Amino acid sequence: MFGYPCVNIAIAEPSTYHEASSVPEWQLAMSEEMAALDRTGTWDLVPLPPHGTPITSKWVFKIKTQQTQGRDYDETFAPVAHMTTVRTLVAVAASSSWSISQMDVKNAFLHGNLREEVYMHPPPGVDAPQDMHVTFAVLYMAPLAWFERFVSVIRAAGFSPSDHYPALFIHTSQHGSTLLLLYVDDMLITGDDVEHISHVKKQLSEQFQIWALLVISWVLRSAEGYYLSQSKYIQDLIDRSGLTDTRIAATPMDLHLQFRPIDGSPLEDPSRYRHIVGSLVYLTVTRPDIAHAVHILSQFVSAPTSVHYGHLLRVLRYLRGTSSQCLFYASDSSLQLHAYSDSTWASNPTDRRSVTGYCILLGSSPIAWKSEKQAVVSRSSTEAELRALATTTSEILILVSCDAPTPLLCDNTRAIQIANDPVKHELAKHIGVNAFFTRSHCQQNTIALQYVPSELQVADFFTKAQTHEQHRLHLLKLNASDPLLPP
């Protein structure tokens, strides 16, 4: 069980119930938590059945601060929570000139209805007869139970789940559209039916206890569109990292750098390296410019060395000089999907595997990107490109289904020829399913392969280090800019 004070207070987090019970603020937090359990009907005091086995319980005390722009964004939308869907929602809202607001459900997991009965020893502070136990709902099954409860409520309000975007619900009527995106206990809501949005907020407030109705701090709105910013998070990360110098770097990575596990001496305490890399992984949800560098550095978290740590600090120095950089989602952007796919060939010096890079844009708004090592070694650059095309095609299929084919841009003419050629299949026999997978979707008009010159290949950004000029040009292509700098 968890007690959450609702304000910022300069007190320690107690480790036991006895410690907490002597502090008025923690007493209040425990009382509020107990009241929430009673209010939602989460538990009952009952005799233990003959074959019942009660689990133990304890209080866990954690200070939950008020949200601050950038710093607390990970408490709301984690990088694993289909961030592509979040960015797509922002892109659609920007293109349609819709406002976006956020709602947070208090004690969300207490609202679910478990199919199983679970028995628990009463926690300290609960007065109960010795032979009485608690039937309790907040267990591993609780997230699913909460989601099912939420879906039943939102369906009753006339929403339907999206076919392509997990946890996105849509309501349409003659008055307009409302889009609602759920992640755990947080919601984003947008649309052009303002009256319906107000009605939905009221309905949800009647069903659940809402923390607040907020304008999202990490999404900055202007007359021209939306900016996605994590500048405060970057500043906090640099402060936590212990970076003492004031130098900045023009790009995240040195050019032509070869990373090897054996370079440098092992770090005495690798935990700092791991913590920083973990923070950078989260930061890539709005900073595609560091995606490839983070992909490389993540490969050494098990045994980082002094050399790896030095390159990690370079990424931080780059972020220091670009902390106010944002992703811009323009109000005049179209909603035409198009994608870029690229790969290196045998670029990893240790295992000679290639790197796949892709990015997908909705009009001018970037909504998905990735830098990843391919699973097997490719015997040619064409083979590596075909693997990358198959990966990118798979991502496109997840995102949307429409009548018009999605343009997929590649700078390898041989790969395009093989994927488009329905006759000379023997050319791709050794490559296997990747070529045939991409070819089948070309034939079904799901995608349309197009050639793009290498200097205009945006996905190159996600496969290798760039010169300063290349880096700057790709940033412009991805609509990444600093709103604090003059145009």
C-alpha positions as CSV (number, residue, x, y, z in Angstrom):
1,M,0.0,0.0,0.0
2,F,1.2,3.5,-0.7
3,G,0.8,6.8,1.1
4,Y,1.2,9.9,-1.1
5,P,1.4,13.4,0.4
6,C,-0.1,15.8,-2.0
7,V,2.4,18.7,-1.5
8,N,6.1,19.2,-1.7
9,I,7.4,18.7,1.9
10,A,10.9,18.6,3.2
11,I,10.6,15.3,5.2
12,A,12.2,11.9,5.0
13,E,10.5,8.8,3.6
14,P,9.9,6.5,6.5
15,S,10.8,2.8,6.2
16,T,8.2,1.5,8.8
17,Y,4.7,2.2,9.8
18,H,5.9,3.1,13.3
19,E,8.1,5.9,11.9
20,A,5.3,7.2,9.7
21,S,2.7,7.2,12.4
22,S,4.6,9.8,14.3
23,V,4.6,12.4,11.5
24,P,1.3,14.3,10.9
25,E,1.8,14.6,7.1
26,W,2.2,10.8,6.8
27,Q,-0.7,10.2,9.1
28,L,-2.8,12.3,6.7
29,A,-1.5,10.4,3.7
30,M,-2.3,7.1,5.2
31,S,-5.8,8.3,6.2
32,E,-6.4,9.4,2.6
33,E,-5.3,6.1,1.2
34,M,-7.5,4.1,3.6
35,A,-10.4,6.3,2.7
36,A,-9.8,5.7,-1.0
37,L,-9.8,1.9,-0.4
38,D,-13.1,2.2,1.5
39,R,-14.7,4.6,-1.0
40,T,-13.9,2.4,-4.0
41,G,-15.0,-0.8,-2.3
42,T,-11.6,-2.3,-2.8
43,W,-11.5,-4.5,0.3
44,D,-13.7,-6.1,2.9
45,L,-12.9,-7.6,6.3
46,V,-13.9,-11.3,6.1
47,P,-13.1,-14.6,7.9
48,L,-10.4,-16.6,6.1
49,P,-12.0,-19.6,4.2
50,P,-10.6,-23.0,5.2
51,H,-8.4,-23.3,2.2
52,G,-7.5,-19.6,1.8
53,T,-3.9,-18.5,2.1
54,P,-3.5,-14.8,3.0
55,I,-0.6,-12.8,1.7
56,T,1.3,-10.4,3.8
57,S,1.1,-6.6,3.6
58,K,3.1,-3.5,4.5
59,W,3.0,0.2,4.0
60,V,5.4,1.7,1.4
61,F,5.9,5.4,1.8
62,K,6.9,7.6,-1.1
63,I,6.9,11.3,-1.6
64,K,5.1,12.2,-4.8
65,T,6.1,15.7,-5.8
66,Q,4.0,18.1,-7.9
67,Q,4.8,17.7,-11.5
68,T,7.4,19.9,-13.0
69,Q,7.8,20.5,-16.8
70,G,10.2,18.0,-18.3
71,R,11.4,16.4,-15.1
72,D,8.2,14.4,-14.2
73,Y,7.1,13.6,-17.7
74,D,8.3,10.0,-17.2
75,E,5.7,9.6,-14.5
76,T,3.0,10.3,-17.1
77,F,4.1,8.7,-20.3
78,A,7.0,6.3,-20.3
79,P,9.1,5.6,-23.5
80,V,7.7,2.0,-23.6
81,A,4.0,3.2,-23.6
82,H,3.5,3.5,-27.3
83,M,5.0,6.9,-27.6
84,T,4.4,6.7,-31.3
85,T,0.7,7.0,-30.5
86,V,1.2,10.0,-28.3
87,R,3.2,11.8,-31.0
88,T,0.6,10.9,-33.6
89,L,-2.1,12.4,-31.4
90,V,-0.1,15.6,-31.0
91,A,0.5,15.7,-34.8
92,V,-3.2,15.3,-35.6
93,A,-4.2,17.9,-32.9
94,A,-1.6,20.4,-34.3
95,S,-2.8,19.9,-37.9
96,S,-6.4,20.3,-36.9
97,S,-5.7,23.3,-34.5
98,W,-7.1,21.4,-31.5
99,S,-6.2,22.0,-27.9
100,I,-4.9,19.0,-25.8
101,S,-5.6,18.5,-22.1
102,Q,-4.5,15.9,-19.6
103,M,-6.5,14.0,-16.9
104,D,-5.0,11.9,-14.1
105,V,-7.2,9.3,-12.2
106,K,-6.4,9.0,-8.5
107,N,-6.0,5.5,-7.2
108,A,-6.8,4.1,-10.6
109,F,-6.0,0.5,-9.8
110,L,-8.5,0.5,-7.0
111,H,-11.3,0.9,-9.6
112,G,-10.9,-2.5,-11.2
113,N,-13.0,-5.5,-10.4
114,L,-10.9,-8.7,-10.0
115,R,-12.3,-12.0,-11.1
116,E,-10.3,-13.8,-8.3
117,E,-10.6,-13.3,-4.6
118,V,-7.3,-12.6,-2.8
119,Y,-6.9,-12.6,0.9
120,M,-4.4,-10.5,2.8
121,H,-3.3,-9.9,6.4
122,P,-4.6,-6.5,7.5
123,P,-1.8,-3.9,7.4
124,P,-0.6,-2.0,10.5
125,G,-3.2,0.6,11.5
126,V,-6.2,-1.4,10.5
127,D,-8.3,-2.5,13.5
128,A,-9.6,-6.0,12.8
129,P,-10.4,-9.0,14.8
130,Q,-7.6,-11.6,14.9
131,D,-9.5,-14.1,12.7
132,M,-10.5,-11.5,10.1
133,H,-8.6,-11.0,6.8
134,V,-8.9,-8.6,3.9
135,T,-10.0,-9.3,0.4
136,F,-7.9,-7.0,-1.6
137,A,-7.7,-5.9,-5.3
138,V,-4.3,-4.1,-5.8
139,L,-2.2,-7.0,-7.2
140,Y,-0.5,-7.9,-10.4
141,M,-4.0,-8.4,-12.0
142,A,-5.1,-4.9,-11.0
143,P,-3.8,-3.0,-14.1
144,L,-5.8,-5.2,-16.4
145,A,-8.9,-5.0,-14.1
146,W,-8.5,-1.2,-14.1
147,F,-8.2,-1.1,-17.9
148,E,-11.3,-3.2,-18.4
149,R,-13.3,-1.0,-16.0
150,F,-12.1,2.1,-17.9
151,V,-13.0,0.6,-21.3
152,S,-16.5,-0.2,-20.0
153,V,-17.0,3.4,-18.8
154,I,-15.6,5.0,-22.0
155,R,-17.6,2.7,-24.3
156,A,-20.8,3.7,-22.4
157,A,-19.8,7.3,-23.2
158,G,-20.0,6.4,-26.9
159,F,-16.2,5.9,-27.6
160,S,-14.8,3.1,-29.8
161,P,-11.3,1.7,-29.6
162,S,-8.9,2.5,-32.5
163,D,-8.0,-0.4,-34.7
164,H,-4.4,0.6,-35.0
165,Y,-3.4,2.6,-31.9
166,P,-3.5,0.8,-28.5
167,A,-5.5,2.5,-25.8
168,L,-6.8,5.2,-28.2
169,F,-10.5,5.8,-28.1
170,I,-12.5,7.8,-30.7
171,H,-15.9,9.4,-30.6
172,T,-17.5,10.9,-33.7
173,S,-20.8,12.7,-34.3
174,Q,-22.3,15.3,-36.5
175,H,-20.7,17.9,-34.1
176,G,-17.1,16.7,-34.5
177,S,-14.6,14.2,-33.2
178,T,-13.1,13.5,-29.7
179,L,-9.9,11.5,-29.3
180,L,-8.9,10.1,-25.9
181,L,-5.6,8.3,-25.2
182,L,-5.1,6.3,-22.0
183,Y,-1.8,5.3,-20.5
184,V,-2.3,3.5,-17.1
185,D,-4.1,6.2,-15.1
186,D,-3.4,9.2,-17.3
187,M,-5.4,10.5,-20.3
188,L,-4.8,12.9,-23.1
189,I,-8.0,14.3,-24.7
190,T,-8.4,16.4,-27.8
191,G,-10.8,17.1,-30.6
192,D,-13.0,19.7,-32.2
193,D,-16.2,18.8,-30.4
194,V,-15.6,21.2,-27.4
195,E,-19.0,20.6,-25.9
196,H,-18.6,16.8,-26.0
197,I,-15.1,17.1,-24.5
198,S,-16.4,19.0,-21.5
199,H,-19.2,16.5,-21.2
200,V,-16.7,13.6,-21.2
201,K,-14.6,15.2,-18.6
202,K,-17.6,15.6,-16.4
203,Q,-18.6,12.0,-16.9
204,L,-15.2,10.7,-16.0
205,S,-15.1,12.9,-12.9
206,E,-18.3,11.3,-11.8
207,Q,-16.9,7.8,-12.2
208,F,-13.4,8.4,-11.0
209,Q,-11.6,10.8,-8.7
210,I,-9.6,13.1,-11.0
211,W,-6.4,14.7,-9.7
212,A,-6.6,17.6,-12.1
213,L,-7.5,18.8,-15.6
214,L,-4.3,20.2,-17.0
215,V,-2.8,21.7,-20.0
216,I,0.2,19.4,-20.6
217,S,3.5,21.0,-19.5
218,W,5.7,19.1,-21.9
219,V,3.7,20.1,-24.9
220,L,4.1,23.8,-25.7
221,R,1.5,25.4,-27.9
222,S,2.0,28.4,-30.2
223,A,0.0,29.9,-33.0
224,E,2.0,27.8,-35.5
225,G,1.5,24.4,-33.8
226,Y,2.9,22.4,-30.9
227,Y,6.4,21.9,-29.5
228,L,7.4,18.8,-27.7
229,S,10.0,19.7,-25.1
230,Q,12.1,18.0,-22.4
231,S,14.4,20.9,-21.6
232,K,14.0,20.7,-17.8
233,Y,14.6,17.0,-17.8
234,I,17.8,17.5,-19.7
235,Q,19.0,20.1,-17.2
236,D,18.2,17.8,-14.3
237,L,20.0,14.9,-16.1
238,I,23.2,17.0,-16.6
239,D,23.1,18.1,-12.9
240,R,22.7,14.5,-11.7
241,S,25.4,13.2,-14.0
242,G,28.2,15.1,-12.2
243,L,29.4,16.8,-15.5
244,T,31.6,19.5,-14.1
245,D,33.0,21.2,-17.2
246,T,31.2,23.7,-19.3
247,R,32.1,22.3,-22.7
248,I,29.5,21.6,-25.4
249,A,29.6,19.3,-28.4
250,A,28.2,20.1,-31.9
251,T,27.1,16.5,-32.5
252,P,26.3,13.5,-30.3
253,M,29.0,11.3,-31.7
254,D,32.5,11.4,-33.1
255,L,32.7,10.7,-36.8
256,H,34.0,7.3,-38.0
257,L,34.1,6.0,-34.4
258,Q,34.4,2.3,-33.9
259,F,33.0,1.1,-30.5
260,R,34.4,-2.1,-29.1
261,P,33.7,-3.8,-25.7
262,I,37.4,-4.1,-24.9
263,D,38.3,-0.4,-25.4
264,G,39.4,1.3,-22.2
265,S,39.5,0.0,-18.6
266,P,36.4,-1.3,-16.8
267,L,34.5,1.2,-14.6
268,E,34.8,0.6,-10.9
269,D,31.2,1.6,-10.5
270,P,29.2,1.0,-13.7
271,S,25.9,2.1,-12.1
272,R,26.3,5.8,-13.0
273,Y,26.8,4.8,-16.7
274,R,23.7,2.6,-16.6
275,H,21.6,5.3,-14.9
276,I,22.6,7.9,-17.5
277,V,22.0,5.6,-20.4
278,G,18.6,4.7,-19.0
279,S,17.7,8.4,-18.8
280,L,18.9,9.0,-22.3
281,V,16.7,6.1,-23.6
282,Y,13.7,7.9,-22.1
283,L,14.9,11.2,-23.6
284,T,14.8,9.8,-27.1
285,V,11.0,10.0,-27.1
286,T,11.4,13.7,-28.1
287,R,15.1,13.7,-29.2
288,P,15.6,11.6,-32.3
289,D,18.9,13.3,-32.8
290,I,20.5,11.2,-30.0
291,A,18.7,7.9,-30.9
292,H,21.7,6.3,-32.7
293,A,24.2,7.4,-30.1
294,V,22.0,5.9,-27.3
295,H,21.6,2.7,-29.3
296,I,25.4,2.3,-29.5
297,L,26.0,3.2,-25.9
298,S,23.2,0.9,-24.7
299,Q,25.2,-2.1,-26.0
300,F,27.8,-1.7,-23.2
301,V,25.7,-1.3,-20.1
302,S,26.7,-4.8,-18.8
303,A,30.4,-3.9,-18.8
304,P,31.0,-0.2,-19.6
305,T,34.6,1.1,-19.8
306,S,36.3,4.4,-19.4
307,V,36.2,4.9,-23.2
308,H,32.4,4.2,-23.3
309,Y,31.9,6.6,-20.4
310,G,33.8,9.3,-22.3
311,H,31.5,9.0,-25.3
312,L,28.5,9.1,-22.9
313,L,29.7,12.4,-21.6
314,R,30.0,13.7,-25.2
315,V,26.2,13.1,-25.6
316,L,25.6,15.0,-22.4
317,R,27.7,17.9,-23.7
318,Y,25.7,17.9,-26.9
319,L,22.5,18.0,-24.9
320,R,23.8,20.9,-22.8
321,G,24.2,22.9,-26.0
322,T,20.8,21.9,-27.4
323,S,18.7,21.6,-24.2
324,S,15.9,23.9,-25.5
325,Q,15.6,22.0,-28.8
326,C,12.1,20.8,-29.5
327,L,10.2,18.7,-32.0
328,F,7.8,21.0,-33.9
329,Y,4.4,19.8,-35.0
330,A,3.1,22.4,-37.4
331,S,-0.6,23.4,-37.7
332,D,-0.1,23.6,-41.5
333,S,1.2,20.1,-41.8
334,S,-0.6,17.5,-43.9
335,L,-1.6,14.1,-42.6
336,Q,0.1,12.2,-45.4
337,L,2.2,9.4,-44.0
338,H,5.6,8.7,-45.5
339,A,8.7,6.9,-44.3
340,Y,12.5,6.6,-44.8
341,S,14.5,3.4,-44.4
342,D,18.3,3.0,-44.4
343,S,21.0,0.6,-43.2
344,T,24.7,0.3,-42.8
345,W,26.5,-2.8,-43.9
346,A,28.7,-4.9,-41.5
347,S,29.3,-1.7,-39.5
348,N,29.7,-3.4,-36.1
349,P,33.4,-4.1,-35.6
350,T,32.7,-6.9,-33.1
351,D,30.1,-9.1,-34.9
352,R,29.8,-7.4,-38.3
353,R,26.1,-7.0,-38.0
354,S,24.4,-4.0,-39.8
355,V,22.3,-1.2,-38.3
356,T,18.7,-0.5,-39.4
357,G,17.4,3.0,-39.2
358,Y,14.0,4.3,-40.0
359,C,11.8,7.3,-39.4
360,I,8.1,7.8,-40.2
361,L,6.5,11.2,-40.6
362,L,2.9,12.4,-40.7
363,G,3.2,15.3,-43.1
364,S,6.1,17.2,-41.6
365,S,5.7,15.8,-38.1
366,P,7.9,12.9,-37.0
367,I,6.0,10.2,-35.2
368,A,8.2,7.1,-35.2
369,W,11.9,6.4,-35.4
370,K,14.4,3.7,-34.5
371,S,18.1,2.8,-34.6
372,E,18.7,-0.9,-34.0
373,K,21.2,-3.6,-34.8
374,Q,20.0,-6.3,-37.2
375,A,19.6,-9.8,-35.9
376,V,21.9,-11.5,-38.3
377,V,24.9,-10.7,-40.5
378,S,24.1,-9.6,-44.0
379,R,26.2,-10.7,-46.9
380,S,25.8,-7.6,-48.9
381,S,24.6,-4.0,-48.6
382,T,21.5,-4.9,-50.6
383,E,20.6,-7.7,-48.2
384,A,21.0,-5.2,-45.2
385,E,18.8,-2.7,-47.0
386,L,16.1,-5.3,-47.6
387,R,16.1,-6.2,-43.9
388,A,15.7,-2.6,-43.1
389,L,12.9,-2.2,-45.6
390,A,11.0,-5.1,-44.0
391,T,11.4,-3.7,-40.5
392,T,10.1,-0.3,-41.7
393,T,7.2,-1.8,-43.6
394,S,6.2,-3.7,-40.4
395,E,6.1,-0.4,-38.5
396,I,4.0,1.2,-41.2
397,L,1.5,-1.6,-41.1
398,I,1.1,-1.1,-37.3
399,L,0.5,2.6,-37.8
400,V,-2.2,2.9,-40.4
401,S,-4.3,1.2,-43.0
402,C,-5.5,3.3,-45.9
403,D,-6.3,3.0,-49.6
404,A,-3.3,5.0,-50.8
405,P,0.1,3.4,-50.6
406,T,2.6,4.9,-48.1
407,P,5.7,6.3,-49.8
408,L,8.8,4.4,-48.4
409,L,12.0,6.1,-49.4
410,C,15.3,4.2,-49.8
411,D,18.7,5.1,-51.3
412,N,19.6,1.6,-52.5
413,T,18.4,1.1,-56.1
414,R,19.2,-2.6,-56.1
415,A,17.0,-3.2,-53.0
416,I,14.2,-1.3,-54.6
417,Q,14.5,-3.3,-57.8
418,I,14.4,-6.7,-56.0
419,A,11.5,-5.6,-53.9
420,N,9.5,-4.3,-56.9
421,D,10.4,-7.1,-59.3
422,P,7.7,-9.9,-59.4
423,V,9.7,-12.1,-61.8
424,K,13.4,-12.3,-60.8
425,H,12.7,-13.8,-57.4
426,E,15.9,-15.9,-57.7
427,L,17.9,-12.8,-57.0
428,A,16.5,-12.7,-53.5
429,K,16.5,-16.4,-52.6
430,H,19.3,-16.2,-50.1
431,I,17.8,-13.2,-48.5
432,G,14.6,-15.0,-47.7
433,V,11.4,-13.6,-46.2
434,N,12.5,-10.0,-45.9
435,A,12.5,-9.4,-49.7
436,F,9.3,-11.3,-50.2
437,F,7.6,-9.5,-47.3
438,T,8.4,-6.1,-48.7
439,R,7.5,-7.2,-52.2
440,S,4.1,-8.5,-51.2
441,H,3.2,-5.2,-49.6
442,C,4.4,-3.3,-52.7
443,Q,2.1,-5.5,-54.8
444,Q,-0.8,-4.9,-52.4
445,N,-0.2,-1.2,-52.7
446,T,0.4,-0.9,-48.9
447,I,3.7,0.8,-49.6
448,A,5.3,2.5,-52.7
449,L,9.1,2.2,-52.8
450,Q,10.8,5.4,-54.0
451,Y,14.4,6.3,-54.5
452,V,15.9,9.1,-52.5
453,P,19.5,10.4,-53.0
454,S,21.8,9.5,-50.0
455,E,22.3,13.1,-49.1
456,L,18.5,13.5,-48.6
457,Q,18.1,10.2,-46.8
458,V,16.8,11.2,-43.4
459,A,17.0,7.7,-42.0
460,D,20.8,7.9,-42.4
461,F,20.5,10.0,-39.1
462,F,19.7,6.7,-37.3
463,T,22.5,4.5,-38.7
464,K,25.7,6.3,-38.2
465,A,27.4,9.5,-36.9
466,Q,27.0,12.6,-39.0
467,T,29.1,15.6,-39.8
468,H,27.9,18.9,-38.3
469,E,26.4,20.0,-41.6
470,Q,24.6,16.7,-42.2
471,H,23.4,16.7,-38.6
472,R,21.9,20.1,-39.0
473,L,20.2,19.3,-42.3
474,H,18.6,16.1,-40.9
475,L,17.3,18.1,-37.9
476,L,15.6,20.5,-40.2
477,K,14.0,17.5,-42.1
478,L,12.7,16.2,-38.8
479,N,11.3,19.6,-37.8
480,A,13.6,19.7,-34.8
481,S,14.3,23.3,-33.8
482,D,15.1,25.6,-30.9
483,P,12.2,28.1,-30.4
484,L,14.4,30.3,-28.4
485,L,16.8,31.0,-31.3
486,P,16.0,33.3,-34.2
487,P,15.0,31.6,-37.4
